């Protein structure tokens, strides 16, 4: 039975059904959003943790440590992220499924979807932390000259206390802002990777692979093509608005 231009939208299927399989599009998009948000949020958390730690160490230590971290950041940024992802996708996912999954507690990686999702998370985090580290380093260069840091040094505070008890609490505003802006970027990146076929593979849905599959039905069922694109765009816009709002609230002088 042909679906028509509206893709089978009715009272039972609010967003229509998937051509060829008849699966409900609303259910598919909700599951796809769960996978995409899970990957983006996990990658964001890892990225921010690595970036904050490296930024604090670099900015506070200075000297050869700062120069070494700076050169490592430059080296990381010089690698083409998309090309690395495409080149390493098959051997890396196979390694996660066969070798790494044998480690205690990592048997869940034998599932191809979880292995592919972890691979995307690793790639996003490995290539995403340098900008965070640079932002944090710039803030730390100012914070380390303040009186409370000198007072902490005089009472014999350890390096770890200086980093995480004295400096870190004064960085929560830029970290929060950068985090809210990083999530939509990673949602778009995950969708792009799935669209290119190096992320999670069908039938498990993500916004990227649903969008890639919908290209085949652009003329016959245009609603099937536009629906995942609209959901992706709305999700990214919402997180961008949250990020902009957080930036304006925490740093009112930024827009002047």
C-alpha positions in Angstrom: 0.0 0.0 0.0 1.6 3.3 -1.0 2.2 5.7 1.8 1.6 8.9 -0.1 3.4 12.3 0.3 2.6 12.4 4.1 4.3 9.0 4.8 1.3 7.3 6.3 0.6 9.9 9.0 -2.7 9.1 10.8 -4.1 8.7 14.3 -2.0 5.6 15.0 1.3 6.9 13.5 1.6 10.6 14.3 4.8 11.0 12.2 4.0 8.3 9.7 5.8 5.1 9.1 9.2 4.1 7.6 8.9 3.2 3.9 9.6 -0.5 3.2 9.5 -1.7 6.8 6.4 0.0 8.2 8.1 0.9 11.5 6.6 3.8 13.4 8.7 7.0 12.8 7.9 8.6 16.1 9.2 5.6 18.0 12.3 5.4 15.7 13.1 9.1 16.2 12.7 8.9 20.0 15.1 5.9 20.1 17.4 7.7 17.6 17.4 10.8 19.8 18.3 8.6 22.8 21.3 7.1 21.1 22.5 10.4 19.6 22.1 12.3 22.9 23.7 9.5 24.9 26.8 9.6 22.6 27.0 13.4 22.6 26.6 13.8 26.4 29.1 11.1 27.2 31.6 12.5 24.7 31.1 16.0 26.1 31.7 14.8 29.7 34.9 13.1 28.7 36.0 16.0 26.6 35.4 18.6 29.3 37.2 16.5 32.0 40.3 16.0 29.9 40.3 19.6 28.7 39.8 21.1 32.2 42.5 19.0 33.8 45.0 19.7 31.0 44.1 23.4 31.0 44.5 23.8 34.7 47.9 21.9 34.7 49.1 23.9 31.8 48.0 27.3 32.9 49.0 26.9 36.5 52.4 25.2 36.0 53.7 27.4 33.2 57.2 26.9 31.8 58.1 23.7 30.2 54.9 22.0 31.2 52.8 24.7 29.6 54.9 24.6 26.4 54.7 20.8 26.3 50.9 20.8 26.7 50.6 23.6 24.1 52.6 21.7 21.5 50.5 18.5 22.2 47.4 20.6 21.6 48.8 21.9 18.3 49.7 18.3 17.3 46.2 17.1 18.1 44.5 19.9 16.2 46.7 19.1 13.1 45.1 15.7 12.6 42.1 15.7 10.3 39.3 14.3 12.5 37.0 13.1 9.8 39.7 11.4 7.8 41.0 9.6 11.0 37.5 8.5 11.8 36.9 7.1 8.4 40.3 5.4 8.2 40.2 3.7 11.6 36.5 2.9 11.9 36.6 -0.8 10.8 39.8 -2.0 12.6 39.0 0.0 15.7 35.4 -1.3 16.1 36.6 -4.8 15.4 39.3 -4.4 18.1 36.7 -3.2 20.6 34.4 -6.1 19.8 37.0 -8.8 19.9 39.9 -7.9 22.1 38.7 -5.1 24.5 35.4 -6.9 25.0 37.3 -9.8 26.6 38.5 -7.5 29.5 36.6 -8.0 32.8 33.4 -5.9 32.8 33.6 -4.9 29.1 31.7 -7.8 27.6 28.9 -5.4 26.6 31.3 -4.1 23.8 30.8 -7.4 21.9 27.5 -5.8 20.8 28.4 -3.9 17.5 26.2 -0.9 18.3 27.8 -0.3 21.6 31.3 -0.8 20.1 30.5 1.7 17.3 29.1 4.1 19.8 32.2 3.9 22.0 34.4 4.4 19.0 32.6 7.6 18.1 32.8 8.8 21.7 36.5 8.2 21.8 37.1 10.0 18.5 35.0 13.0 19.6 36.7 13.2 23.0 40.3 12.7 21.7 40.0 15.5 19.1 37.6 17.7 21.1 39.5 18.5 24.3 42.2 21.0 23.0 39.8 24.0 22.6 38.5 23.4 26.1 42.0 23.2 27.4 42.9 26.5 25.7 39.9 28.3 27.2 40.6 26.9 30.7 44.3 27.8 30.4 43.5 31.4 29.6 41.3 31.6 32.7 43.9 29.9 34.9 46.6 32.4 33.9 44.6 35.1 35.6 43.4 33.1 38.6 46.9 31.9 39.6 48.0 35.5 40.3 45.2 36.2 42.8 45.7 36.6 46.6 43.9 33.5 47.7 46.3 31.3 45.6 49.3 32.9 47.2 47.7 32.4 50.6 47.1 28.7 49.8 50.7 28.3 48.8 51.9 30.0 52.0 50.0 27.4 54.2 51.6 24.6 52.2 48.7 23.5 50.0 49.6 20.6 47.7 49.4 20.8 43.9 46.2 18.7 43.8 44.6 21.0 46.3 45.6 24.1 44.4 44.3 22.6 41.2 41.0 21.2 42.3 40.1 23.0 45.5 41.3 26.5 44.8 41.4 27.0 41.0 38.6 24.7 39.7 35.7 26.2 41.7 36.5 29.6 40.0 36.2 28.0 36.5 32.6 26.6 36.7 31.1 29.5 34.7 33.2 29.1 31.5 33.1 25.3 31.9 29.3 25.2 32.1 29.0 27.6 29.1 31.4 25.6 27.0 29.7 22.3 27.9 26.3 23.5 26.8 27.7 24.7 23.5 29.7 21.5 23.0 26.7 19.2 23.2 24.9 20.4 20.1 28.2 20.3 18.2 28.6 16.7 19.1 25.0 15.8 18.2 25.6 17.2 14.8 29.0 15.4 14.5 27.5 12.1 15.5 24.7 12.5 13.0 27.3 13.3 10.3 29.4 10.3 11.2 26.3 8.0 11.1 25.3 9.6 7.8 28.8 8.7 6.4 28.3 5.1 7.6 31.0 5.0 10.3 28.8 5.3 13.3 26.0 3.0 14.6 24.6 0.9 11.8 20.9 0.2 11.1 18.6 -1.2 12.2 19.5 0.6 15.4 18.4 4.2 14.7 20.4 7.4 15.2 19.5 10.7 13.7 22.3 10.3 11.2 21.5 6.9 9.8 17.7 7.7 9.6 18.6 10.8 7.6 20.9 8.8 5.4 18.2 6.2 4.7 15.6 8.9 4.0 17.6 10.2 1.1 16.4 7.2 -0.9 12.8 8.3 -0.5 13.1 12.0 -1.0 10.8 12.2 -4.1 8.3 9.4 -3.1 7.9 10.3 0.6 9.3 13.7 1.3 8.0 13.8 4.9 10.3 10.9 5.7 13.3 13.0 4.6 12.3 16.2 6.4 11.2 14.7 9.7 14.7 13.5 11.0 16.3 16.7 9.7 13.7 18.8 11.6 14.3 16.9 14.8 18.1 17.2 14.5 17.8 20.9 13.7 15.5 21.6 16.7 17.7 19.6 19.1 20.8 21.5 18.1 19.0 24.9 18.2 17.6 24.1 21.7 21.1 23.3 23.1 22.6 26.4 21.4 19.9 28.6 22.9 20.6 27.1 26.3 24.3 27.7 25.8 23.8 31.3 24.8 21.5 31.9 27.7 24.0 30.4 30.2 26.7 32.6 28.7 24.6 35.7 29.0 23.6 34.9 32.6 27.0 33.9 33.9 29.0 36.6 31.9 26.7 39.6 31.4 29.6 41.7 30.0 30.3 39.2 27.1 27.7 40.7 24.8 28.8 44.3 25.2 
